[in-house]
Amino acid sequence: MTEVTPPDTYRASDIEQKWRDRWEADGLYDADVDPSRGAEYVLTMLPYPSGDLHIGHWYAMVPSDARARFQRMRGKNVMFPMGFDAFGLPAENAAIKKNIHPRDWTYANIERMRGQIKTMGAMFDWRREMVSCDPKYYRWTQWFFNQLWRNDLAYRKEAPVDWCPSCNTTLAREQVIGDDRHCERCETPVIKKNLRQWFFRTTQYAEELLDFSKIDWPERVQTLQTRWIGRSEGAHVTFRTEAGDPLEVFTTRADTLWGATFMVLAPEHPLVQKVTSAEQREAV
């Protein structure tokens, strides 16, 4: 019987690094202008440079990487850039705690996360890396905003937000955790706070955004888009309180308002404090 000698231990880190270096040297994932080939643009959500890559980042990147590879196998000239969504109060707050400049903290995190992402071997074109706090990048976000402002598509008003007193920033709904409504980062109780902020008049484009005839989207995604836009056909009607304050409502059946017997205000409505009696104020 012939004795079989087992192979040497496979050292993934050595082999993978070798081929990553080869791919980079060959420009395997570089996208160049080539009119003779079909162009394909793929983009994943840019990670926030919080310090380290985690499974949630890679969970978001994998589908985009799979599509980019599929299109490349079909002969497409695929552009798949990567970058970092690097603006925000969390970076400033973390830098304050560490007593360093926010730029130094942010770019140190980017350097670390860039190295971690590269070890995954995804087909990103790193020559086209973008960082949102780089003036060469955000000059264009400012340009876009100016176009919206000049065309009366951007406006400011007060609106309630979920606010973390510890992080000193607003939170998305997904960042408010539990029945006790606490911050997912620091577990501080979240409060409601009126904040003057910017809004965009997306409703002006509701009809166009709801036209899916030229988009091959799954039915589920079309439903989500429809709910997000929230277009309704109806009328704005103004009532008056006993003190004469206006109370505007929206209804799809104005003909039924003759039978209205009471109205309910949202807790954050500005009239709540004004119409609440002294006896009920504490409960409200």
C-alpha positions in Angstrom: 0.0 0.0 0.0 1.4 3.4 -1.0 1.8 5.9 1.8 0.2 9.2 1.0 2.0 12.3 2.4 -0.6 15.0 3.5 -0.1 18.4 1.9 1.2 21.3 3.8 -1.3 23.3 5.8 -3.3 25.7 3.6 -2.5 29.2 4.8 -5.5 31.3 3.5 -4.0 34.6 4.5 -0.8 34.0 2.4 -2.6 32.7 -0.7 -5.3 35.3 -0.7 -2.9 38.1 -0.3 -0.8 36.8 -3.2 -3.8 36.9 -5.5 -5.2 40.2 -4.3 -1.8 41.7 -5.1 -1.9 40.1 -8.6 -5.4 41.3 -9.3 -4.5 44.9 -8.2 -1.3 44.8 -10.3 -3.3 43.6 -13.4 -6.0 46.2 -12.8 -8.5 43.3 -13.0 -11.4 45.3 -11.5 -10.5 48.7 -13.0 -13.3 50.2 -15.1 -12.2 52.2 -18.2 -14.1 54.1 -20.9 -14.7 51.5 -23.6 -17.6 52.3 -26.0 -17.3 48.9 -27.6 -18.4 47.1 -24.4 -21.7 47.5 -22.6 -21.4 49.7 -19.6 -22.8 48.5 -16.2 -22.8 50.7 -13.0 -23.1 48.9 -9.7 -23.2 50.7 -6.3 -23.5 49.4 -2.8 -24.4 51.4 0.4 -21.2 53.2 1.4 -20.2 52.3 5.0 -19.9 54.8 7.8 -16.3 54.7 9.1 -17.2 53.9 12.7 -14.0 52.0 13.3 -14.2 48.4 12.2 -15.9 46.4 9.5 -18.7 44.2 10.8 -21.0 41.5 9.3 -23.7 44.1 8.6 -21.4 45.9 6.2 -20.6 42.7 4.3 -24.3 41.7 4.3 -25.1 44.8 2.3 -22.1 44.5 0.0 -22.4 40.8 -1.1 -25.5 41.2 -3.4 -23.9 44.1 -5.2 -20.6 42.2 -5.6 -22.4 39.2 -6.9 -24.3 41.3 -9.5 -21.0 43.1 -10.5 -19.3 39.8 -11.1 -22.3 38.4 -13.0 -22.3 41.4 -15.4 -18.5 41.2 -15.8 -18.9 37.5 -16.8 -21.4 38.6 -19.4 -18.7 40.8 -21.0 -19.9 44.1 -19.5 -17.5 46.9 -18.6 -18.5 47.1 -14.9 -17.8 50.2 -12.8 -18.1 49.2 -9.1 -16.7 52.0 -6.9 -16.4 52.1 -3.1 -16.3 54.9 -0.7 -17.2 56.1 2.8 -20.2 58.0 4.1 -18.1 60.0 6.5 -20.1 63.0 7.7 -22.1 63.3 10.9 -22.2 64.1 14.5 -21.2 60.6 15.7 -17.7 61.2 14.2 -17.5 64.6 16.0 -18.7 63.2 19.3 -16.3 60.3 19.2 -13.4 62.6 18.3 -14.3 64.9 21.2 -14.3 61.9 23.6 -10.9 60.8 22.3 -9.6 64.4 22.3 -8.5 64.3 18.6 -9.6 66.2 15.5 -12.7 64.6 13.8 -10.8 64.4 10.5 -7.9 62.4 12.1 -10.4 60.0 13.7 -12.4 59.6 10.6 -9.5 59.0 8.2 -7.8 56.6 10.6 -11.1 54.6 10.6 -11.3 54.7 6.8 -7.7 53.4 6.5 -8.5 50.5 8.8 -11.8 49.7 7.2 -10.4 50.0 3.7 -7.8 47.3 4.6 -10.5 45.1 6.1 -12.8 45.4 3.0 -9.9 44.6 0.7 -9.3 41.3 2.5 -12.7 40.2 1.3 -11.6 40.2 -2.3 -14.7 42.1 -3.7 -14.3 43.6 -7.2 -14.3 47.2 -6.1 -12.5 49.7 -8.3 -10.5 51.4 -5.6 -9.1 54.0 -8.0 -12.6 55.6 -7.8 -12.9 55.7 -4.0 -15.0 58.5 -2.7 -15.2 60.0 0.8 -18.2 62.2 1.6 -16.2 64.6 3.9 -13.7 65.3 1.1 -14.3 68.9 -0.3 -13.8 67.5 -3.8 -16.9 65.3 -3.2 -19.2 67.4 -1.1 -18.9 70.4 -3.4 -21.2 68.4 -5.7 -23.7 67.5 -3.0 -23.8 71.3 -2.2 -24.3 72.0 -5.9 -27.2 69.5 -6.0 -28.8 71.2 -3.0 -28.5 74.6 -4.5 -30.4 73.4 -7.6 -33.2 72.1 -5.3 -33.2 75.3 -3.4 -33.4 77.5 -6.5 -36.2 75.5 -7.9 -38.2 75.7 -4.6 -37.8 72.0 -3.9 -36.1 72.5 -0.6 -37.6 74.2 2.4 -37.2 74.4 6.2 -39.8 73.8 8.9 -40.0 72.5 12.5 -40.9 68.8 12.8 -40.5 66.3 15.6 -37.5 64.0 15.7 -36.2 61.2 17.9 -33.3 62.7 19.8 -30.6 61.1 21.8 -29.4 63.5 24.6 -26.2 61.5 25.0 -25.1 61.2 21.4 -26.5 64.7 20.8 -28.0 63.8 17.5 -31.2 62.7 15.8 -31.9 59.0 15.3 -33.6 57.0 12.5 -36.6 55.0 13.6 -34.5 51.8 13.3 -32.0 53.2 15.9 -34.7 53.5 18.6 -34.9 50.2 20.4 -37.3 48.5 22.7 -40.6 49.5 24.4 -38.7 51.9 26.6 -37.4 53.7 23.4 -33.7 53.8 24.0 -30.7 54.6 21.7 -29.1 51.5 20.1 -25.6 53.0 20.5 -25.6 54.2 24.1 -28.9 52.9 25.5 -29.9 56.4 26.7 -33.7 57.0 26.7 -34.7 58.7 23.5 -36.9 61.9 23.6 -39.1 63.6 21.1 -37.8 67.0 20.1 -39.0 69.7 17.7 -36.2 70.6 15.4 -36.0 73.0 12.5 -34.8 71.0 9.6 -34.7 70.7 5.8 -37.3 68.9 3.7 -37.6 68.1 0.0 -40.8 68.4 -2.0 -40.8 64.8 -3.3 -44.6 64.8 -3.5 -44.3 67.1 -6.5 -43.0 64.1 -8.4 -45.4 61.6 -7.0 -47.0 60.7 -10.4 -43.6 60.2 -12.0 -42.2 58.2 -9.1 -45.3 55.9 -9.2 -44.8 55.1 -12.9 -43.2 51.7 -12.9 -43.8 51.0 -16.6 -40.1 51.4 -17.6 -38.6 49.7 -14.5 -38.3 46.0 -14.0 -38.9 46.0 -10.3 -40.4 43.1 -8.3 -44.0 43.6 -7.1 -42.9 43.7 -3.5 -40.4 46.6 -4.2 -43.1 48.5 -6.1 -45.4 48.2 -3.2 -42.8 49.5 -0.8 -42.1 52.5 -3.1 -45.8 53.2 -3.4 -46.2 53.3 0.4 -43.2 55.4 0.8 -44.5 58.1 -1.6 -47.9 57.9 0.1 -49.9 59.7 -2.6 -53.5 60.3 -1.7 -56.2 62.3 -3.6 -58.2 64.5 -1.4 -58.6 68.0 0.1 -57.2 70.1 2.9 -59.9 71.6 5.0 -59.4 74.1 7.8 -61.5 74.0 11.0 -61.4 76.5 13.9 -61.1 75.8 17.6 -63.3 77.7 20.1 -60.4 80.2 20.5 -60.3 80.7 16.7 -57.0 78.8 16.1 -56.9 77.1 12.6 -56.7 73.3 12.5 -56.1 71.9 9.1 -57.0 68.3 8.2 -56.6 66.2 5.1 -59.5 64.0 3.9 -60.3 61.9 1.0 -64.1 62.3 1.7 -64.8 66.0 2.3 -68.5 65.3 1.9 -68.6 63.3 5.2 -67.1 66.1 7.3 -70.6 67.5 8.2 -70.8 64.5 10.5 -67.6 65.1 12.4 -68.1 65.0 16.1 -64.5 65.2 17.4 -60.9 65.5 16.3 -57.7 63.8 17.5 -54.4 65.7 17.6 -51.1 63.9 17.4 -49.0 64.3 20.7 -46.5 66.5 18.9 -49.1 68.8 17.3 -48.4 72.5 18.2 -52.0 73.0 19.3 -51.8 70.4 22.0 -50.3 72.6 24.6 -52.6 75.5 23.7 -55.9 73.6 23.9 -55.1 71.4 26.8 -56.8 72.5 30.0 -54.9 73.0 33.2 -56.6 70.0 34.8 -55.5 67.6 32.0 -52.0 69.1 31.2 -50.1 66.7 33.5 -51.8 63.7 32.0 -51.2 64.8 28.5 
